[in-house]
Amino acid sequence: MQFFWLYIDDLVGKGLDTFIILKLVGLVSISMLTTAIPLALLFSSIMTFGNLGESFELIAIKSAGIPLIRFMRPLFIFAIFLAGIAFLLANNIIPVSQMRLTTLKYEIIVSKPAIDLKEGVFYDKIDGYVIKLGKKEANDSVINDIVIFEKRFGLQDNMIMAKSGVMRVTPDKKFLEFILYNGWRYQEKGYRATTNTEFTRLNFKEYKKVFDLKSFQMNKTVDVIYDPKMLSVRQLGKAIDSIQSMDSFFIKKASIEIYPYLKFILYKDSARLFKEIPSSPIKNFDAIIPKDERYNIVESVGYQFSSLQNNLASLVTIYKDQQHAETMHAIEWHRKFTLSFACIVLFLIGAPLGAIIRKGGLGAPMVSAIAFFVIFFLLNNFGEKLAKSEQWSVYAGMWLSSLFLIPVGLFLTYKAMRDSQLFNQEFYYRFLQPIKVTLQKYFKK
């Protein structure tokens, strides 16, 4: 839903068929799998252990001498298996779906709106033509008072006018046909830069005009739109190595573009580099520069420093773009592992939390799962944004949610093993009851 709200303006009015819409929905859904699997694992683990606790099966298991950790072991192994499945999806399936989604999204955005000829409105979406309809019948096929401008030259627009006609699209959706009746065709021939032109007026009882709708069809372009999300772990590693190897290129490029403007280096005395040679101080710049040469020298120095500044600014911009590209590739590399590792982390939270809550069904497990998943989601986005802005390192930003939730999961596991009253309302009621009685006695006095 977030995707469609974001691109609703680019999707509406493009004449998309059902297959394209279903394909778009499918590709967007596939890209959400790595986020949906941790949430599903969290919710299912809370609900499963909540049902076991509500039916006192956990108590029977513990009374038989089986600790909670041992009972959780097979499910923990299954959570690791699901984490591996999530990694395979993120590494092999998601990049391909992301590439096709980006390509399809680009094709939809750049495609022209669907044909919608309205009464009294000039329609210019067909290349080389402007069409105006005076009136349309209820079936949208019979039209009246048609004017068609052919835009071939700046001052020599050909024109067709007809009193009535029929409009239809060919079955293969490639052409728009106008069958026109009782009209005129005006055409001017000749080179427009001279007055030696020929104007032709043709009257017709029936005339067929065909418009090519090739520009309205979605282009089956090659997948060439690049995005780090389209790469696997191995490809991301190679890309990061290639970007990091560009440092030597920048050093060489900087020396080539900056050194020519530092011509004074050519005249330096190498002896001064190793020993100090006393020199007479020059208090005034005008003392060594002739008066008639001062303006030319100052102007030349200004040009030199201006060129040097522009070259340095260009190098800085390119280098920052390179650093940002390296950061984006590193974020996607870590994302393959963090979302998979989140399956294990959220299971460590969900299983003991369900054992503590001891409530099955869809009520309390749903609320608890949403609460912890919102925390995970916010921490994940917060860390990613800090990593993208380069305020934090990529490691700290992408692993922030896991590092925060692992202690929470271990704490809940510890409490669940000792039958904690962490979420028991009666425990807090008994704990607060003496305080309530004391406060009532104090206020009565």
Backbone torsions as a table, in degrees:
resi	resn	phi	psi	omega
1	MET	NA	-38.5	177.9
2	GLN	-63.1	-39.5	178.8
3	PHE	-63.1	-45.3	-176.8
4	PHE	-70.8	-34.9	175.9
5	TRP	-66.3	-32.1	-179.0
6	LEU	-72.2	-36.4	-175.7
7	TYR	-112.6	21.2	-176.0
8	ILE	-63.3	-36.1	-179.4
9	ASP	-67.6	-28.8	-179.4
10	ASP	-85.6	-15.1	-176.4
11	LEU	-98.1	-33.7	-175.2
12	VAL	-73.2	138.1	175.2
13	GLY	82.1	11.5	179.8
14	LYS	-96.7	1.2	179.2
15	GLY	66.0	37.1	-178.1
16	LEU	-73.6	134.4	178.3
17	ASP	-83.4	173.5	-175.5
18	THR	-63.5	-37.0	-178.7
19	PHE	-63.8	-42.5	-179.5
20	ILE	-65.0	-41.7	-179.7
21	ILE	-65.3	-43.7	178.2
22	LEU	-64.5	-37.3	177.7
23	LYS	-64.9	-41.6	178.7
24	LEU	-63.6	-44.4	179.0
25	VAL	-62.9	-41.2	179.9
26	GLY	-63.9	-42.9	-180.0
27	LEU	-67.3	-38.5	176.9
28	VAL	-65.9	-39.4	-179.8
29	SER	-65.6	-39.7	179.1
30	ILE	-62.4	-39.7	-179.7
31	SER	-67.1	-17.4	179.2
32	MET	-92.6	-2.0	-174.6
33	LEU	-62.3	-42.2	-176.5
34	THR	-67.3	-20.5	174.5
35	THR	-89.5	-31.7	-177.5
36	ALA	-74.9	-33.7	-177.2
37	ILE	-63.6	-47.4	176.9
38	PRO	-60.5	-39.4	178.5
39	LEU	-64.1	-43.5	179.3
40	ALA	-63.7	-38.9	179.7
41	LEU	-67.9	-39.8	177.6
42	LEU	-63.0	-49.2	-177.8
43	PHE	-64.9	-44.1	-178.0
44	SER	-67.3	-36.3	179.8
45	SER	-69.0	-39.9	177.3
46	ILE	-64.1	-44.5	-177.0
47	MET	-67.7	-39.7	-179.1
48	THR	-65.3	-51.4	-178.7
49	PHE	-71.7	-27.6	174.0
50	GLY	-65.3	-41.2	176.7
51	ASN	-64.3	-41.1	178.6
52	LEU	-64.9	-38.4	178.5
53	GLY	-71.9	-36.5	-179.6
54	GLU	-67.7	-34.6	179.6
55	SER	-90.8	11.4	177.1
56	PHE	61.4	21.0	177.1
57	GLU	-73.8	-33.0	177.1
58	LEU	-63.9	-38.2	177.7
59	ILE	-64.0	-40.4	178.3
60	ALA	-64.9	-38.8	179.8
61	ILE	-66.4	-43.3	179.9
62	LYS	-67.5	-36.0	178.7
63	SER	-67.4	-22.6	177.0
64	ALA	-81.9	1.6	177.4
65	GLY	89.6	11.9	179.0
66	ILE	-98.4	114.2	-179.8
67	PRO	-70.1	162.2	-178.2
68	LEU	-63.5	-36.3	-179.4
69	ILE	-62.5	-41.4	179.4
70	ARG	-67.9	-36.4	178.9
71	PHE	-69.4	-31.0	180.0
72	MET	-79.6	-14.7	-171.9
73	ARG	-58.6	-48.6	179.6
74	PRO	-62.2	-39.5	178.6
75	LEU	-68.6	-33.2	176.7
76	PHE	-64.8	-40.6	176.4
77	ILE	-63.1	-40.3	177.3
78	PHE	-65.3	-35.6	176.6
79	ALA	-64.6	-38.4	176.1
80	ILE	-63.5	-39.9	177.1
81	PHE	-61.6	-43.4	177.4
82	LEU	-65.2	-34.1	175.8
83	ALA	-63.2	-38.7	175.6
84	GLY	-65.0	-41.0	176.4
85	ILE	-61.5	-42.3	179.1
86	ALA	-62.8	-37.6	178.0
87	PHE	-66.9	-41.8	178.1
88	LEU	-62.3	-40.1	177.0
89	LEU	-63.9	-45.6	-177.9
90	ALA	-68.0	-28.2	-175.5
91	ASN	-92.4	-28.6	-173.4
92	ASN	-117.9	-40.9	-174.9
93	ILE	-89.6	-47.8	-176.2
94	ILE	-59.7	-42.8	178.6
95	PRO	-59.1	-40.6	179.3
96	VAL	-67.2	-45.1	179.0
97	SER	-64.9	-35.9	179.0
98	GLN	-67.1	-38.0	178.0
99	MET	-64.9	-44.3	179.4
100	ARG	-70.4	-34.5	177.1
101	LEU	-65.4	-43.9	179.4
102	THR	-63.9	-42.2	179.1
103	THR	-65.0	-45.2	179.5
104	LEU	-64.6	-41.1	178.3
105	LYS	-62.3	-40.9	178.7
106	TYR	-65.9	-41.4	179.3
107	GLU	-63.1	-38.8	-180.0
108	ILE	-68.8	-41.9	-176.6
109	ILE	-65.3	-42.6	-176.6
110	VAL	-82.9	-11.6	179.0
111	SER	-72.4	153.5	-176.5
112	LYS	-79.5	157.6	177.4
113	PRO	-61.4	160.9	179.1
114	ALA	-66.4	157.4	-179.4
115	ILE	-68.5	119.1	-179.4
116	ASP	-141.3	82.0	-179.4
117	LEU	-82.3	117.4	-178.7
118	LYS	-107.0	157.5	-178.5
119	GLU	-68.3	131.5	175.0
120	GLY	71.8	13.6	-178.2
121	VAL	-120.7	132.5	177.3
122	PHE	-75.7	124.4	-177.6
123	TYR	-107.8	118.1	-174.2
124	ASP	-121.6	22.9	-177.2
125	LYS	-81.1	-15.8	176.6
126	ILE	-87.9	126.2	-175.6
127	ASP	-59.1	127.1	174.3
128	GLY	87.1	1.8	-176.1
129	TYR	-139.3	151.2	169.4
130	VAL	-129.8	125.5	-173.8
131	ILE	-119.8	137.9	176.5
132	LYS	-133.7	127.5	178.9
133	LEU	-109.6	133.4	178.3
134	GLY	-77.2	-40.5	-177.3
135	LYS	-155.5	145.2	176.2
136	LYS	-123.2	139.1	176.7
137	GLU	-77.9	174.3	-175.1
138	ALA	-63.0	-30.2	-177.8
139	ASN	-83.0	-1.1	178.8
140	ASP	63.3	10.9	178.4
141	SER	-106.8	-43.1	179.1
142	VAL	-82.6	125.8	-176.9
143	ILE	-127.7	158.3	-178.2
144	ASN	-138.1	153.9	177.8
145	ASP	53.7	64.9	-176.6
146	ILE	-93.8	136.7	173.8
147	VAL	-129.9	124.9	-179.1
148	ILE	-124.7	120.7	175.7
149	PHE	-101.1	130.9	175.8
150	GLU	-102.7	115.0	-176.8
151	LYS	-92.4	92.8	177.7
152	ARG	-107.6	-44.3	179.2
153	PHE	-129.9	162.1	-175.2
154	GLY	-61.2	-42.5	-176.2
155	LEU	-115.5	12.8	-177.3
156	GLN	-130.7	58.3	178.4
157	ASP	-77.4	121.9	174.4
158	ASN	-79.7	155.4	-172.5
159	MET	-143.8	144.4	175.2
160	ILE	-126.2	132.1	178.2
161	MET	-128.7	136.3	-179.4
162	ALA	-145.6	150.4	-179.3
163	LYS	-78.4	-34.1	-178.6
164	SER	-151.9	172.2	-179.8
165	GLY	176.4	-179.5	179.1
166	VAL	-128.0	132.7	-179.9
167	MET	-114.4	133.8	179.3
168	ARG	-157.2	153.7	177.0
169	VAL	-102.8	137.1	-179.0
170	THR	-63.6	154.3	-178.4
171	PRO	-57.1	-30.5	-180.0
172	ASP	-84.4	3.5	175.8
173	LYS	63.8	21.1	-177.7
174	LYS	-100.0	-21.0	-175.3
175	PHE	-137.1	149.8	172.8
176	LEU	-112.0	122.9	-175.7
177	GLU	-108.0	133.6	172.4
178	PHE	-115.0	118.1	171.6
179	ILE	-99.2	106.6	-172.2
180	LEU	-102.9	145.8	-179.2
181	TYR	-128.3	139.8	172.4
182	ASN	54.5	74.9	179.7
183	GLY	-152.6	-171.2	-178.0
184	TRP	-130.7	148.4	173.4
185	ARG	-120.7	125.0	179.6
186	TYR	-111.3	130.0	-175.4
187	GLN	-142.8	136.8	178.1
188	GLU	-117.7	130.8	-178.8
189	LYS	-121.4	150.3	178.4
190	GLY	122.7	170.1	-178.9
191	TYR	-76.3	126.6	-170.7
192	ARG	-72.6	-16.1	-178.7
193	ALA	-79.2	-7.3	179.6
194	THR	-121.9	171.3	177.3
195	THR	-91.2	-1.1	-178.7
196	ASN	-86.0	74.5	179.5
197	THR	-124.1	165.2	-178.1
198	GLU	-123.3	127.4	179.2
199	PHE	-107.0	126.9	-176.2
200	THR	-118.9	135.6	175.3
201	ARG	-122.8	123.4	-174.1
202	LEU	-122.8	125.5	176.5
203	ASN	-96.3	141.9	-178.5
204	PHE	-141.9	150.7	173.1
205	LYS	-93.8	-32.0	176.6
206	GLU	-145.8	131.6	-176.4
207	TYR	-143.3	136.3	-178.5
208	LYS	-110.4	123.8	178.7
209	LYS	-120.3	127.6	-176.5
210	VAL	-114.8	131.0	178.1
211	PHE	-112.7	133.0	178.8
212	ASP	-81.1	125.5	-179.3
213	LEU	-102.8	26.6	-178.9
214	LYS	-62.7	-35.6	-178.6
215	SER	-70.1	-16.7	179.2
216	PHE	-85.6	-17.9	-177.7
217	GLN	-80.1	146.7	178.6
218	MET	-70.7	130.4	-178.6
219	ASN	-76.7	129.5	176.2
220	LYS	-83.8	71.5	-175.2
221	THR	-75.1	161.2	175.9
222	VAL	-76.1	148.8	-178.6
223	ASP	-72.9	86.9	-176.9
224	VAL	-117.5	-4.1	-179.2
225	ILE	-77.6	119.4	-170.1
226	TYR	-94.6	139.1	176.2
227	ASP	-155.6	135.8	179.0
228	PRO	-57.0	-23.7	179.3
229	LYS	-66.4	-15.3	-177.8
230	MET	-88.7	3.2	-174.2
231	LEU	-107.8	151.1	175.1
232	SER	-85.4	178.6	-178.6
233	VAL	-62.2	-43.3	179.9
234	ARG	-64.7	-43.4	179.3
235	GLN	-66.7	-37.8	177.5
236	LEU	-65.5	-39.4	177.7
237	GLY	-61.5	-43.4	178.0
238	LYS	-64.8	-40.2	179.7
239	ALA	-64.9	-40.6	178.6
240	ILE	-64.5	-41.8	177.7
241	ASP	-62.2	-39.8	179.2
242	SER	-65.3	-39.9	179.8
243	ILE	-68.4	-40.4	179.6
244	GLN	-66.8	-30.1	178.6
245	SER	-73.5	-4.8	179.1
246	MET	-76.5	-8.3	-179.2
247	ASP	-61.4	-42.0	177.8
248	SER	-64.2	-33.1	176.8
249	PHE	-63.9	-40.9	-180.0
250	PHE	-67.7	-36.8	178.0
251	ILE	-63.3	-44.3	179.6
252	LYS	-67.2	-41.9	-179.5
253	LYS	-65.7	-38.6	178.9
254	ALA	-64.7	-42.5	179.2
255	SER	-65.2	-34.9	-179.5
256	ILE	-71.2	-40.3	-173.9
257	GLU	-88.5	-20.6	-177.1
258	ILE	-101.3	-37.0	-174.8
259	TYR	-57.2	-41.1	-179.5
260	PRO	-59.9	-25.0	-178.5
261	TYR	-86.6	-8.1	178.1
262	LEU	-103.8	63.1	-174.1
263	LYS	-68.5	-20.8	-179.5
264	PHE	-65.0	-18.8	178.8
265	ILE	-65.4	-29.0	-179.9
266	LEU	-66.9	-24.4	-174.9
267	TYR	-104.1	11.1	-179.1
268	LYS	-73.2	149.1	179.0
269	ASP	-93.0	115.9	-176.7
270	SER	-65.2	-24.2	-180.0
271	ALA	-66.0	-29.5	-179.0
272	ARG	-71.6	-15.6	-179.5
273	LEU	-73.2	-21.9	-174.0
274	PHE	-114.0	-16.6	177.8
275	LYS	-149.9	155.5	-178.9
276	GLU	-88.3	129.3	178.1
277	ILE	-116.5	121.2	-179.0
278	PRO	-63.1	136.9	179.5
279	SER	-133.3	149.4	-179.2
280	SER	-75.3	127.4	-179.8
281	PRO	-67.4	140.7	177.8
282	ILE	-106.0	114.3	-175.7
283	LYS	-85.5	-22.8	-174.0
284	ASN	-132.5	131.5	178.3
285	PHE	-65.7	-32.6	-177.3
286	ASP	-70.9	-13.3	-176.6
287	ALA	-71.2	-26.1	-176.6
288	ILE	-109.0	-7.9	-179.1
289	ILE	-110.3	125.5	177.1
290	PRO	-61.2	151.7	-174.3
291	LYS	-64.0	-38.9	-177.1
292	ASP	-74.8	-10.5	-179.8
293	GLU	-105.2	-5.9	-172.9
294	ARG	-64.2	-45.0	-176.9
295	TYR	-63.4	-43.5	-179.8
296	ASN	-64.6	-38.1	-179.5
297	ILE	-69.4	-43.9	179.0
298	VAL	-62.7	-41.5	179.0
299	GLU	-65.1	-41.0	178.9
300	SER	-65.3	-41.1	177.4
301	VAL	-62.9	-39.7	178.0
302	GLY	-61.6	-43.2	177.4
303	TYR	-63.7	-39.8	-179.3
304	GLN	-63.4	-47.2	-179.3
305	PHE	-69.5	-33.3	176.7
306	SER	-65.0	-44.1	177.7
307	SER	-64.9	-40.9	178.9
308	LEU	-62.7	-41.3	179.3
309	GLN	-64.7	-42.2	178.8
310	ASN	-63.3	-42.1	179.5
311	ASN	-66.0	-40.1	178.0
312	LEU	-66.1	-39.9	178.4
313	ALA	-64.1	-39.0	177.9
314	SER	-64.9	-42.2	178.6
315	LEU	-64.6	-39.9	179.7
316	VAL	-64.0	-42.2	179.3
317	THR	-62.8	-45.1	180.0
318	ILE	-64.8	-39.7	-179.2
319	TYR	-67.2	-39.6	177.6
320	LYS	-64.8	-39.8	176.1
321	ASP	-61.9	-38.5	178.4
322	GLN	-65.7	-43.3	179.2
323	GLN	-64.2	-39.1	178.1
324	HIS	-66.1	-40.1	177.9
325	ALA	-63.3	-39.9	177.5
326	GLU	-64.1	-40.2	178.6
327	THR	-63.5	-44.1	-179.1
328	MET	-64.5	-39.4	177.8
329	HIS	-67.0	-39.4	178.9
330	ALA	-66.8	-36.4	177.4
331	ILE	-62.2	-45.6	179.5
332	GLU	-66.7	-33.3	177.4
333	TRP	-63.6	-44.9	-179.6
334	HIS	-72.1	-30.3	-179.3
335	ARG	-61.2	-33.9	179.3
336	LYS	-58.5	-33.0	-176.2
337	PHE	-94.7	-36.3	-175.5
338	THR	-66.6	-42.5	-179.9
339	LEU	-68.4	-31.1	176.0
340	SER	-73.0	-42.4	178.6
341	PHE	-66.3	-25.5	178.2
342	ALA	-62.5	-27.6	176.6
343	CYS	-60.1	-43.6	-179.6
344	ILE	-69.5	-42.5	-177.8
345	VAL	-63.4	-46.1	-177.8
346	LEU	-70.6	-27.3	173.3
347	PHE	-67.8	-39.7	177.9
348	LEU	-64.5	-22.5	175.2
349	ILE	-87.1	-44.1	-172.8
350	GLY	-69.1	-44.3	-176.3
351	ALA	-63.3	-54.3	178.9
352	PRO	-67.4	-29.8	178.8
353	LEU	-65.4	-41.2	176.5
354	GLY	-64.1	-37.9	178.9
355	ALA	-67.3	-30.0	179.8
356	ILE	-80.1	-42.5	-178.0
357	ILE	-67.2	-42.8	-179.7
358	ARG	59.3	42.5	177.0
359	LYS	-131.8	125.7	178.7
360	GLY	-97.8	-162.7	179.0
361	GLY	78.0	-154.3	-175.8
362	LEU	-111.4	2.2	-174.9
363	GLY	-80.4	-86.1	-178.0
364	ALA	-61.3	-40.4	176.7
365	PRO	-59.9	-39.7	180.0
366	MET	-64.4	-46.0	180.0
367	VAL	-61.5	-45.0	-178.8
368	SER	-66.0	-41.8	-179.7
369	ALA	-64.3	-43.6	-179.8
370	ILE	-64.2	-40.7	-178.7
371	ALA	-61.6	-49.5	-178.7
372	PHE	-70.7	-33.9	179.3
373	PHE	-70.0	-35.4	175.8
374	VAL	-62.4	-41.7	176.4
375	ILE	-61.2	-45.7	178.0
376	PHE	-61.2	-44.4	-177.1
377	PHE	-65.6	-43.2	-179.6
378	LEU	-66.6	-43.4	178.1
379	LEU	-63.8	-37.9	-179.9
380	ASN	-64.9	-46.7	179.4
381	ASN	-68.7	-38.8	179.7
382	PHE	-61.9	-46.9	178.6
383	GLY	-65.5	-38.0	179.3
384	GLU	-65.2	-40.8	179.2
385	LYS	-66.1	-38.9	176.6
386	LEU	-65.5	-35.0	177.7
387	ALA	-70.2	-40.2	179.1
388	LYS	-65.2	-37.7	178.3
389	SER	-79.3	-0.7	177.6
390	GLU	62.1	24.2	172.5
391	GLN	-80.8	-30.3	173.5
392	TRP	-118.9	162.2	173.0
393	SER	-71.8	160.0	-179.4
394	VAL	-64.5	-37.4	179.7
395	TYR	-61.2	-48.5	-177.8
396	ALA	-67.3	-40.9	-177.3
397	GLY	-68.1	-44.8	-175.1
398	MET	-78.1	-24.5	-179.6
399	TRP	-103.2	12.7	-178.1
400	LEU	-61.7	-47.8	-177.1
401	SER	-62.9	-42.0	-179.5
402	SER	-67.3	-42.4	-179.7
403	LEU	-65.8	-29.8	179.2
404	PHE	-78.6	-38.2	-172.9
405	LEU	-87.5	-20.2	178.6
406	ILE	-61.2	-48.4	176.2
407	PRO	-60.4	-34.6	178.0
408	VAL	-63.4	-44.7	178.9
409	GLY	-63.4	-42.1	178.1
410	LEU	-65.3	-37.8	178.6
411	PHE	-65.1	-44.5	179.0
412	LEU	-65.1	-37.2	177.2
413	THR	-63.5	-42.5	177.8
414	TYR	-61.4	-43.1	180.0
415	LYS	-67.9	-38.3	-179.9
416	ALA	-67.3	-34.3	179.7
417	MET	-67.8	-24.5	-177.8
418	ARG	-108.8	22.7	176.9
419	ASP	50.7	52.5	-176.5
420	SER	-66.7	149.2	175.8
421	GLN	-96.2	34.3	-171.9
422	LEU	-61.6	-37.9	-178.2
423	PHE	-115.8	22.2	-179.8
424	ASN	-91.2	118.9	-178.1
425	GLN	-66.5	-35.7	-179.3
426	GLU	-64.6	-35.0	178.7
427	PHE	-61.8	-46.8	179.8
428	TYR	-69.4	-31.3	177.7
429	TYR	-65.8	-45.6	178.7
430	ARG	-65.5	-34.1	-179.2
431	PHE	-70.6	-36.2	-176.7
432	LEU	-90.4	-13.0	-177.0
433	GLN	-61.0	-46.5	177.4
434	PRO	-59.5	-38.3	178.7
435	ILE	-64.9	-39.5	178.7
436	LYS	-63.6	-43.6	-179.9
437	VAL	-64.3	-42.4	178.7
438	THR	-61.7	-43.7	179.2
439	LEU	-65.0	-38.8	178.9
440	GLN	-64.2	-41.9	177.8
441	LYS	-64.2	-37.3	-178.0
442	TYR	-67.2	-42.6	-178.4
443	PHE	-72.7	-27.0	176.8
444	LYS	-68.6	-33.3	176.8
445	LYS	-68.5	NA	NA
